[in-house]
Amino acid sequence: MSGTAAVIGAVTSRRRTVVAVWVIVALLGTAAPAVAQARPAEVQRAIEAERAGRYQEAADRFERILKAEPASFPALLGFERALQRLGRLDRILVYIDAAIPLAADQQPVRSLQLRVLAQLGRTDALNAAAEAWIATVPKAEDPYREWAFALAQRGDIEGARQVLLRGGRVLGAGALLQELAQVAVASGDWPGAARHWVEAARAKRPAIPAAGLSLSHVPPAMRAGVLDVLLRELGDSVAQMIAADALVSWDRAGEAWALLDRVLPADPRSAVAALRRFADRTRHTTSAEAARMRGYALERLATLVQGPEAQQARIDAARGFADAGDRRAAERMLHEIAGDSAVAPAAASGAMATLIAVTADAGRAAAAERRLREWRDRLRAEDVALLETSIARAWVRAGELARANSILGDDSSVGAAAVRGWVALYRGDLRGASRWFREAGPYAGTRARITRRTSMLALIQRIGPDSVPELGRALLMLERGDTSRAVDQLVDVARTLPHTAGRGDVLGLAGRLALAHRDRRAEPLLLEALAVDATGPVAPAAMLALARIAAKAGPTALAIERLESLILLYPESAVVPEARRLLNQVRGAIPRS
């Protein structure tokens, strides 16, 4: 049943949630071994008729099979599907009644019976059939579970809860607790669901992952109450582990790790499972905090496992630290592997490749290049090519453009083309930069790099001259983090360009950079860009930026006016959806984020 937990939170409508909660249960019931096997060819012909939309023919074929083999469960299922399409589902009841006493395993046929009666709305018959099933297997959970599912399918959440509570009393502690938690979720009782999940996990520890997944869907407004139940009302190690699972999903990985670290099971196998689960959960969010906590968890994991598993855990921990921007921690983990003579050569070279990439991304191009020279013969050829591109990017950021070109050598990859484009751009060679960026295409690098390269290509293609060294120097200043001087230089460059060949575009870029860095020059620069080119692509972006200034500093009326003008004048612009959202915020239609 643990897999059903993920279904619950994904459905917002209470009625649809109820059905979703139990769909897998029903499927599990139908997946049991068939009570009898009809001749395959006959079943196949009936299924083919069904797939072709000939539902009457399919129903007739399935019915003929059931008359000859009353306990054929595949035929029962097919007959149910065909009759649903024909609106005559009640016809199957007599065949279900005939199959029950003949079934070697009654569970799938009994489940089908309850499902059909629920769909037909025959509540009294449904309850009687469930009681009859319970009488045949008084110590089994299945009758109560399927009965509750059928009631929930009818929208009777309270009835489903009462059936599960009765089953728990009859069957003893630990029975049907996960199902009670799911019903609580379906009714919107998240604190109650938390209580049931803790009870279920206390009885069966494997329920902890299902509990965390279920509670990951708690609405933000109700999370404090759920945490209060888990950490204050209940508060034991099981409740805290469930809280840790939920907190990770709520993008609060730091709090989650603090909890898990405190209550990590003493049993190594359980601790390893918990750490792996935590690391996996953190991969569903992109925050730096989550990446750092993943690094901590995997570093701990490496102390609990051995051999290749420990080596891989350290490599993955290093990647987590690197993703979080903690280069020092990443390098510490990788040094442990690369310098360990007991580590397998493949693992050591993989660790060193990651270490070189981390070093290059940190801007330490010389150190990364030195390590690459030392390890080149022990690395895979494809890793060497990727690392050379990373190191070339680091040299570009350092302003060492010739060094960047040199390390690329004769590399013809799209990644190398992208780096050569930036080298050309920072030298002021706009034609060359445009050619290299087009060759790199939309696939070289991360999404952020692709977006940045595409926007820069659009800018330089609007500029008239093929070579503008001053523009290259200004953009290199920006690359190296000197935004204030870059804005100064961009303004100077813009005023040397023709009105119709890039002046407004470069002024707009300078204005947007100034706005991002809270520079008071932003508004006059954006107004000047708009005055220079009110019809080009710079205009809607400039108007949006001006609206942001007005929305933040006031008056609100001016922000509304600018946004409405933008939407009216430039309806095809890519910034219109963003402008509409800001307009709604300014008008108070949605909260500001």
C-alpha positions as CSV (number, residue, x, y, z in Angstrom):
1,M,0.0,0.0,0.0
2,S,2.9,2.4,0.4
3,G,2.9,3.3,-3.3
4,T,-0.6,4.8,-3.0
5,A,0.6,7.6,-0.8
6,A,2.1,9.5,-3.7
7,V,-1.2,9.4,-5.5
8,I,-3.0,11.3,-2.7
9,G,-1.4,14.6,-2.7
10,A,-1.3,15.0,-6.4
11,V,-5.1,15.4,-6.6
12,T,-6.7,18.6,-5.4
13,S,-10.4,17.7,-5.7
14,R,-11.5,15.8,-2.6
15,R,-13.7,13.4,-4.6
16,R,-11.0,12.7,-7.2
17,T,-8.5,12.3,-4.4
18,V,-10.6,9.6,-2.8
19,V,-10.7,7.6,-6.0
20,A,-7.0,8.1,-6.7
21,V,-6.1,7.0,-3.2
22,W,-7.6,3.6,-3.8
23,V,-7.0,3.1,-7.5
24,I,-3.7,1.3,-7.0
25,V,-5.4,-0.9,-4.3
26,A,-8.0,-1.9,-6.8
27,L,-5.4,-2.6,-9.4
28,L,-3.4,-4.7,-7.0
29,G,-6.5,-6.7,-6.3
30,T,-7.0,-7.4,-10.0
31,A,-3.4,-8.3,-10.5
32,A,-3.8,-11.4,-8.4
33,P,-3.5,-14.8,-10.1
34,A,-6.5,-15.5,-12.3
35,V,-8.9,-18.0,-10.8
36,A,-9.2,-19.8,-14.2
37,Q,-7.7,-19.3,-17.6
38,A,-10.0,-19.1,-20.6
39,R,-8.6,-20.2,-23.9
40,P,-6.2,-17.5,-24.9
41,A,-7.5,-17.2,-28.5
42,E,-11.0,-16.6,-27.4
43,V,-10.0,-13.9,-24.9
44,Q,-7.8,-12.3,-27.5
45,R,-10.6,-12.0,-30.0
46,A,-12.8,-10.4,-27.4
47,I,-10.1,-7.9,-26.5
48,E,-9.5,-7.1,-30.2
49,A,-13.2,-6.3,-30.6
50,E,-13.1,-4.1,-27.5
51,R,-10.0,-2.2,-28.8
52,A,-11.8,-1.7,-32.1
53,G,-14.7,-0.1,-30.3
54,R,-17.1,-3.0,-31.0
55,Y,-18.3,-3.1,-27.4
56,Q,-21.4,-5.2,-28.0
57,E,-19.4,-7.8,-29.8
58,A,-16.8,-7.8,-27.1
59,A,-19.4,-8.1,-24.4
60,D,-21.0,-11.1,-26.2
61,R,-17.7,-12.8,-26.6
62,F,-16.7,-12.3,-23.0
63,E,-20.2,-13.6,-21.9
64,R,-19.8,-16.7,-24.0
65,I,-16.4,-17.4,-22.3
66,L,-18.0,-16.9,-18.8
67,K,-20.8,-19.3,-19.6
68,A,-18.3,-22.0,-20.4
69,E,-15.7,-21.0,-17.7
70,P,-17.5,-19.1,-14.9
71,A,-14.3,-18.5,-12.9
72,S,-12.3,-16.9,-15.8
73,F,-11.2,-13.7,-14.2
74,P,-9.7,-12.1,-17.5
75,A,-13.2,-12.6,-19.0
76,L,-14.9,-11.0,-16.0
77,L,-12.6,-7.9,-16.3
78,G,-13.2,-7.7,-20.0
79,F,-17.0,-8.1,-19.5
80,E,-16.9,-5.3,-16.9
81,R,-15.1,-2.9,-19.3
82,A,-17.4,-3.6,-22.2
83,L,-20.6,-3.3,-20.1
84,Q,-19.4,0.0,-18.7
85,R,-19.2,1.3,-22.3
86,L,-22.7,0.0,-23.0
87,G,-24.2,1.4,-19.8
88,R,-25.3,-2.1,-18.7
89,L,-22.9,-2.9,-15.9
90,D,-25.6,-4.6,-13.8
91,R,-25.5,-7.6,-16.2
92,I,-22.2,-8.7,-14.7
93,L,-23.5,-9.3,-11.2
94,V,-24.9,-12.8,-11.9
95,Y,-21.6,-13.9,-13.4
96,I,-19.7,-12.5,-10.4
97,D,-22.0,-14.5,-8.0
98,A,-21.3,-17.6,-10.1
99,A,-17.5,-17.1,-10.0
100,I,-17.1,-16.5,-6.2
101,P,-17.7,-20.1,-5.0
102,L,-15.5,-21.5,-7.8
103,A,-12.5,-19.1,-7.3
104,A,-9.3,-20.6,-6.0
105,D,-8.5,-17.1,-4.8
106,Q,-11.6,-15.2,-4.0
107,Q,-9.9,-11.8,-3.4
108,P,-9.9,-10.5,-7.0
109,V,-13.4,-11.6,-7.6
110,R,-14.7,-10.2,-4.3
111,S,-12.9,-6.9,-5.0
112,L,-14.6,-6.7,-8.4
113,Q,-17.9,-7.4,-6.8
114,L,-17.6,-4.4,-4.4
115,R,-16.3,-2.2,-7.1
116,V,-19.2,-2.9,-9.4
117,L,-21.8,-2.5,-6.7
118,A,-20.3,0.8,-5.8
119,Q,-20.4,2.0,-9.4
120,L,-24.1,0.9,-9.6
121,G,-24.9,2.8,-6.4
122,R,-26.2,-0.2,-4.6
123,T,-25.0,0.6,-1.1
124,D,-27.0,-2.0,0.8
125,A,-25.9,-4.8,-1.5
126,L,-22.3,-3.4,-1.3
127,N,-22.3,-3.6,2.5
128,A,-23.9,-7.1,2.5
129,A,-21.3,-8.3,0.0
130,A,-18.5,-6.9,2.2
131,E,-19.9,-8.5,5.3
132,A,-20.1,-11.9,3.5
133,W,-16.5,-11.6,2.4
134,I,-15.3,-10.8,6.0
135,A,-17.2,-13.8,7.2
136,T,-15.1,-16.0,4.9
137,V,-11.7,-14.5,5.9
138,P,-12.2,-12.8,9.3
139,K,-8.5,-12.1,9.9
140,A,-7.7,-10.6,6.6
141,E,-7.3,-6.8,5.8
142,D,-8.4,-7.1,2.2
143,P,-12.2,-7.1,2.8
144,Y,-12.0,-4.0,5.0
145,R,-9.6,-2.2,2.6
146,E,-11.7,-2.9,-0.5
147,W,-14.9,-2.1,1.3
148,A,-13.5,1.3,2.4
149,F,-12.3,1.9,-1.2
150,A,-15.7,1.2,-2.6
151,L,-17.4,3.6,-0.1
152,A,-14.8,6.3,-0.8
153,Q,-15.5,5.8,-4.5
154,R,-19.1,6.7,-3.7
155,G,-17.9,9.8,-1.9
156,D,-18.7,8.4,1.6
157,I,-15.4,9.3,3.3
158,E,-16.8,9.0,6.8
159,G,-18.2,5.6,6.0
160,A,-14.8,4.5,4.7
161,R,-13.1,5.7,7.9
162,Q,-15.6,3.8,10.1
163,V,-14.9,0.6,8.1
164,L,-11.2,1.0,8.6
165,L,-11.5,1.7,12.3
166,R,-13.7,-1.4,12.7
167,G,-11.1,-3.4,10.8
168,G,-8.4,-2.1,13.1
169,R,-10.3,-3.1,16.2
170,V,-10.9,-6.6,14.8
171,L,-7.5,-7.2,13.4
172,G,-5.4,-5.6,16.1
173,A,-2.7,-2.9,16.4
174,G,-1.0,-1.8,13.3
175,A,-3.8,-2.9,10.9
176,L,-5.1,-0.5,8.2
177,L,-3.3,2.5,9.6
178,Q,-1.9,3.6,6.3
179,E,-5.3,3.4,4.8
180,L,-6.7,5.5,7.7
181,A,-4.0,8.1,7.0
182,Q,-5.0,8.2,3.3
183,V,-8.6,8.7,4.2
184,A,-7.6,11.5,6.5
185,V,-5.8,13.1,3.6
186,A,-8.8,12.7,1.4
187,S,-11.0,14.5,4.0
188,G,-8.4,17.3,4.3
189,D,-7.5,16.3,7.9
190,W,-3.7,16.7,7.5
191,P,-2.9,16.6,11.3
192,G,-5.0,13.5,11.6
193,A,-3.2,12.0,8.7
194,A,0.2,12.8,10.4
195,R,-1.0,10.9,13.5
196,H,-2.1,7.9,11.5
197,W,1.1,7.8,9.5
198,V,3.2,7.9,12.7
199,E,1.2,5.0,14.1
200,A,1.6,3.1,10.9
201,A,5.4,3.7,10.8
202,R,5.8,2.7,14.5
203,A,4.1,-0.6,13.6
204,K,6.0,-1.1,10.3
205,R,9.1,1.1,9.8
206,P,9.0,0.7,6.0
207,A,5.9,3.0,6.1
208,I,8.2,6.0,6.8
209,P,8.9,6.8,3.1
210,A,5.2,6.5,2.2
211,A,4.4,8.9,5.1
212,G,6.9,11.4,4.0
213,L,5.6,11.3,0.4
214,S,2.0,11.7,1.6
215,L,2.8,14.7,3.9
216,S,4.9,16.3,1.2
217,H,1.6,17.5,-0.2
218,V,0.4,19.3,2.9
219,P,-0.9,22.8,1.8
220,P,1.5,25.6,3.0
221,A,-1.1,27.1,5.4
222,M,-1.4,23.7,7.2
223,R,2.3,22.8,7.5
224,A,2.9,24.4,10.9
225,G,0.0,22.4,12.4
226,V,1.4,19.2,10.9
227,L,4.9,19.9,12.3
228,D,3.3,20.6,15.7
229,V,1.8,17.2,15.7
230,L,4.9,15.5,14.6
231,L,7.5,17.3,16.7
232,R,5.6,18.4,19.8
233,E,2.6,16.2,20.2
234,L,4.3,12.9,19.2
235,G,7.9,13.8,19.0
236,D,9.6,10.4,19.0
237,S,12.3,9.4,16.5
238,V,9.7,7.9,14.0
239,A,7.7,11.2,14.0
240,Q,10.9,13.2,13.6
241,M,12.1,11.1,10.6
242,I,8.7,11.5,8.9
243,A,9.0,15.3,9.6
244,A,12.4,15.3,8.0
245,D,11.1,13.6,4.9
246,A,8.2,16.2,4.7
247,L,10.5,19.2,5.3
248,V,12.8,18.2,2.4
249,S,9.8,18.2,0.1
250,W,8.8,21.6,1.5
251,D,12.2,23.0,0.4
252,R,13.4,23.3,4.0
253,A,16.4,20.9,3.7
254,G,18.4,22.5,6.5
255,E,15.8,21.9,9.1
256,A,15.2,18.4,7.7
257,W,18.9,17.4,7.9
258,A,19.1,18.8,11.5
259,L,16.2,16.4,12.4
260,L,17.5,13.4,10.6
261,D,21.1,13.9,11.9
262,R,19.7,13.8,15.4
263,V,17.5,10.7,15.0
264,L,19.5,8.6,12.5
265,P,18.9,4.9,13.3
266,A,21.7,3.1,15.1
267,D,21.2,0.1,12.8
268,P,23.6,0.7,9.8
269,R,21.2,-0.8,7.3
270,S,18.3,1.5,8.4
271,A,20.6,4.5,8.6
272,V,21.9,3.9,5.0
273,A,18.3,3.6,3.7
274,A,17.4,6.9,5.5
275,L,20.4,8.7,4.2
276,R,19.9,7.6,0.6
277,R,16.2,8.5,0.8
278,F,17.1,12.0,2.1
279,A,19.7,12.5,-0.7
280,D,17.2,11.4,-3.3
281,R,14.5,13.8,-2.0
282,T,16.9,16.8,-2.1
283,R,17.4,16.2,-5.8
284,H,13.9,17.4,-6.5
285,T,14.7,20.9,-5.5
286,T,17.4,23.2,-7.0
287,S,18.2,25.3,-3.9
288,A,21.8,25.7,-2.7
289,E,20.7,24.7,0.8
290,A,19.3,21.4,-0.5
291,A,22.5,20.7,-2.4
292,R,24.6,21.3,0.6
293,M,22.5,19.1,2.9
294,R,22.7,16.4,0.2
295,G,26.5,16.7,0.5
296,Y,26.3,16.2,4.3
297,A,24.0,13.2,4.0
298,L,26.2,11.5,1.3
299,E,29.4,12.2,3.3
300,R,27.8,10.5,6.3
301,L,26.6,7.7,4.0
302,A,30.2,7.1,2.8
303,T,31.2,6.2,6.4
304,L,28.6,3.5,6.6
305,V,29.3,1.6,3.4
306,Q,32.5,0.3,1.8
307,G,34.3,-0.1,-1.4
308,P,32.8,1.3,-4.6
309,E,29.7,2.4,-2.8
310,A,31.7,4.6,-0.4
311,Q,33.7,6.0,-3.3
312,Q,30.6,6.9,-5.3
313,A,28.9,8.4,-2.2
314,R,32.0,10.7,-1.8
315,I,31.9,11.7,-5.4
316,D,28.1,12.4,-5.2
317,A,28.7,14.4,-2.0
318,A,31.3,16.5,-3.7
319,R,28.9,17.2,-6.5
320,G,26.3,18.3,-3.9
321,F,28.8,20.6,-2.3
322,A,29.8,22.0,-5.7
323,D,26.2,22.6,-6.6
324,A,25.8,24.5,-3.4
325,G,28.8,26.7,-4.2
326,D,30.9,25.1,-1.4
327,R,34.0,24.5,-3.5
328,R,36.2,23.9,-0.5
329,A,34.1,21.0,0.8
330,A,33.8,19.6,-2.7
331,E,37.5,19.6,-3.1
332,R,38.0,18.0,0.3
333,M,35.8,15.1,-0.6
334,L,37.4,14.6,-4.0
335,H,41.0,14.7,-2.7
336,E,40.1,11.9,-0.4
337,I,39.3,9.7,-3.4
338,A,41.8,10.8,-5.9
339,G,44.6,10.5,-3.3
340,D,43.6,7.1,-2.0
341,S,45.7,4.3,-3.4
342,A,43.1,1.8,-2.5
343,V,40.5,3.4,-4.7
344,A,39.8,1.7,-8.1
345,P,41.5,3.6,-11.0
346,A,38.1,4.3,-12.6
347,A,36.7,5.8,-9.4
348,A,39.9,7.8,-8.9
349,S,39.8,9.3,-12.4
350,G,36.1,10.1,-12.1
351,A,36.8,11.9,-8.8
352,M,39.6,13.8,-10.4
353,A,37.5,14.8,-13.4
354,T,34.9,16.2,-11.0
355,L,37.6,17.9,-9.0
356,I,39.1,19.6,-12.1
357,A,35.6,20.8,-13.1
358,V,34.9,22.2,-9.7
359,T,38.2,24.0,-9.7
360,A,37.6,25.5,-13.1
361,D,34.0,26.6,-12.1
362,A,35.5,28.3,-9.0
363,G,37.6,30.4,-11.4
364,R,40.9,28.8,-10.6
365,A,41.9,28.2,-14.2
366,A,45.6,27.7,-13.7
367,A,45.1,25.0,-11.0
368,A,42.5,23.2,-13.1
369,E,44.8,23.2,-16.1
370,R,47.7,21.9,-14.1
371,R,45.6,19.0,-12.7
372,L,44.4,18.2,-16.2
373,R,47.9,17.9,-17.5
374,E,48.8,15.6,-14.6
375,W,45.8,13.3,-15.1
376,R,45.2,13.6,-18.8
377,D,46.4,10.0,-19.6
378,R,44.2,8.5,-16.9
379,L,41.0,10.3,-17.9
380,R,38.5,9.3,-20.6
381,A,38.9,11.2,-23.8
382,E,35.3,12.6,-23.6
383,D,36.0,13.9,-20.0
384,V,39.2,15.6,-21.2
385,A,37.3,17.4,-24.0
386,L,34.6,18.6,-21.5
387,L,37.2,19.7,-19.0
388,E,39.2,21.7,-21.6
389,T,36.0,23.6,-22.4
390,S,35.4,24.3,-18.7
391,I,39.0,25.5,-18.2
392,A,38.7,27.7,-21.3
393,R,35.6,29.3,-19.8
394,A,37.5,29.9,-16.6
395,W,40.3,31.6,-18.6
396,V,37.7,33.8,-20.4
397,R,36.3,34.9,-17.1
398,A,39.8,35.8,-16.0
399,G,40.2,37.9,-19.1
400,E,42.9,35.6,-20.5
401,L,41.3,35.3,-24.0
402,A,44.4,34.0,-25.9
403,R,44.9,31.3,-23.2
404,A,41.3,30.3,-23.6
405,N,41.6,29.9,-27.3
406,S,44.9,28.0,-26.9
407,I,43.5,25.3,-24.6
408,L,40.6,24.6,-26.9
409,G,43.1,23.7,-29.7
410,D,41.3,22.1,-32.6
411,D,38.2,21.1,-30.6
412,S,35.2,21.3,-33.0
413,S,32.4,20.6,-30.4
414,V,29.5,23.0,-29.9
415,G,30.8,23.7,-26.3
416,A,34.1,24.9,-27.8
417,A,32.2,27.0,-30.4
418,A,30.3,28.7,-27.5
419,V,33.5,29.6,-25.7
420,R,35.1,30.9,-28.9
421,G,32.0,33.1,-29.4
422,W,32.6,34.7,-26.0
423,V,36.3,35.2,-26.8
424,A,35.4,36.9,-30.1
425,L,32.8,39.0,-28.4
426,Y,35.1,40.2,-25.6
427,R,37.6,41.2,-28.3
428,G,34.9,43.3,-30.0
429,D,34.6,41.0,-33.0
430,L,30.8,41.0,-33.3
431,R,30.7,39.2,-36.7
432,G,33.0,36.4,-35.4
433,A,31.0,36.2,-32.1
434,S,27.7,35.9,-34.1
435,R,29.1,33.1,-36.3
436,W,30.5,31.1,-33.3
437,F,27.3,31.5,-31.3
438,R,25.2,30.3,-34.2
439,E,27.5,27.3,-34.6
440,A,27.1,26.5,-30.9
441,G,23.4,26.4,-31.4
442,P,20.8,25.9,-28.7
443,Y,22.3,22.8,-27.1
444,A,25.7,23.8,-25.8
445,G,25.8,24.1,-22.0
446,T,23.3,24.6,-19.3
447,R,19.9,26.3,-19.8
448,A,21.3,29.5,-18.2
449,R,24.3,29.6,-20.5
450,I,22.1,28.9,-23.6
451,T,19.7,31.7,-22.5
452,R,22.5,34.2,-21.9
453,R,24.2,33.3,-25.2
454,T,20.9,33.6,-27.1
455,S,20.1,37.1,-25.7
456,M,23.7,38.3,-26.4
457,L,23.4,37.0,-30.0
458,A,20.2,39.0,-30.4
459,L,21.9,42.1,-29.1
460,I,25.0,42.0,-31.3
461,Q,23.0,41.2,-34.4
462,R,21.2,44.6,-33.9
463,I,24.5,46.5,-33.8
464,G,25.6,47.9,-37.1
465,P,29.4,47.8,-37.0
466,D,31.1,44.4,-37.3
467,S,33.8,45.3,-34.8
468,V,33.3,47.4,-31.6
469,P,36.4,46.7,-29.3
470,E,35.0,49.1,-26.7
471,L,31.8,47.1,-26.4
472,G,33.9,43.9,-26.0
473,R,35.8,45.5,-23.2
474,A,32.6,46.7,-21.5
475,L,31.1,43.2,-21.7
476,L,34.3,41.6,-20.3
477,M,34.1,44.0,-17.3
478,L,30.6,42.8,-16.8
479,E,31.7,39.1,-17.0
480,R,34.4,39.8,-14.4
481,G,31.8,41.4,-12.0
482,D,32.7,45.1,-12.4
483,T,29.1,46.2,-13.2
484,S,29.4,49.8,-12.4
485,R,32.3,50.4,-14.8
486,A,30.6,48.2,-17.3
487,V,27.5,50.4,-17.3
488,D,29.7,53.5,-17.7
489,Q,31.5,51.9,-20.7
490,L,28.2,50.6,-22.3
491,V,26.8,54.1,-22.1
492,D,29.8,55.6,-23.8
493,V,29.7,52.8,-26.5
494,A,26.0,53.3,-27.1
495,R,26.4,57.0,-27.8
496,T,28.9,56.2,-30.6
497,L,26.4,53.9,-32.4
498,P,23.8,54.9,-35.0
499,H,20.3,55.4,-33.7
500,T,19.0,52.6,-35.8
501,A,21.9,50.2,-35.4
502,G,22.3,49.3,-31.8
503,R,22.3,52.6,-29.7
504,G,18.9,51.9,-28.1
505,D,19.7,48.2,-27.5
506,V,23.0,49.0,-25.7
507,L,21.4,51.8,-23.6
508,G,18.6,49.4,-22.7
509,L,21.2,46.8,-21.6
510,A,23.0,49.4,-19.5
511,G,19.7,50.5,-17.9
512,R,18.6,47.0,-17.0
513,L,22.0,46.3,-15.5
514,A,21.8,49.5,-13.5
515,L,18.3,48.5,-12.3
516,A,19.5,45.1,-11.2
517,H,22.3,46.7,-9.1
518,R,20.0,49.5,-7.7
519,D,21.9,52.1,-9.6
520,R,20.0,55.5,-9.8
521,R,21.1,55.8,-13.4
522,A,18.6,53.0,-14.4
523,E,15.5,55.1,-15.1
524,P,17.1,57.9,-17.2
525,L,19.0,55.3,-19.2
526,L,15.9,53.2,-19.9
527,L,13.9,56.4,-20.8
528,E,16.8,57.3,-23.2
529,A,16.8,53.8,-24.8
530,L,13.0,54.1,-25.3
531,A,13.3,57.5,-26.9
532,V,16.1,56.3,-29.2
533,D,14.1,53.2,-30.5
534,A,10.5,53.0,-29.6
535,T,9.7,50.3,-32.2
536,G,12.6,47.9,-31.8
537,P,12.9,44.9,-29.4
538,V,14.5,47.0,-26.8
539,A,11.3,49.0,-26.2
540,P,9.1,46.4,-24.4
541,A,11.9,45.3,-22.2
542,A,12.7,48.9,-21.3
543,M,9.1,49.6,-20.6
544,L,8.8,46.6,-18.3
545,A,11.9,47.7,-16.5
546,L,10.5,51.2,-16.1
547,A,7.3,49.7,-14.8
548,R,9.2,47.8,-12.2
549,I,10.9,51.0,-11.0
550,A,7.5,52.7,-10.7
551,A,5.9,49.7,-9.0
552,K,8.7,49.7,-6.4
553,A,9.1,53.4,-5.8
554,G,5.7,54.7,-6.8
555,P,3.4,56.1,-8.0
556,T,1.5,52.9,-8.6
557,A,-0.6,54.7,-11.3
558,L,2.5,55.2,-13.4
559,A,3.4,51.5,-13.2
560,I,-0.1,50.6,-14.3
561,E,0.1,53.0,-17.1
562,R,3.4,51.7,-18.4
563,L,2.3,48.1,-18.2
564,E,-1.0,48.7,-19.9
565,S,0.9,50.6,-22.7
566,L,3.4,47.8,-23.0
567,I,0.7,45.1,-23.4
568,L,-1.3,47.3,-25.9
569,L,1.6,48.4,-28.0
570,Y,3.7,45.2,-28.1
571,P,1.2,42.3,-27.8
572,E,3.6,39.9,-29.5
573,S,6.5,40.6,-27.2
574,A,7.9,37.7,-25.1
575,V,7.8,40.0,-22.0
576,V,4.0,40.4,-22.2
577,P,3.2,37.4,-19.8
578,E,5.6,38.9,-17.3
579,A,4.1,42.3,-17.7
580,R,0.6,40.9,-17.1
581,R,1.7,39.2,-13.9
582,L,3.3,42.4,-12.6
583,L,0.2,44.3,-13.6
584,N,-1.9,41.9,-11.5
585,Q,0.5,42.4,-8.6
586,V,0.4,46.1,-8.8
587,R,-3.4,46.0,-8.9
588,G,-3.4,43.7,-5.9
589,A,-4.9,40.8,-7.7
590,I,-2.2,38.4,-6.5
591,P,0.4,38.7,-3.7
592,R,3.8,39.9,-4.5
593,S,6.5,37.3,-4.3
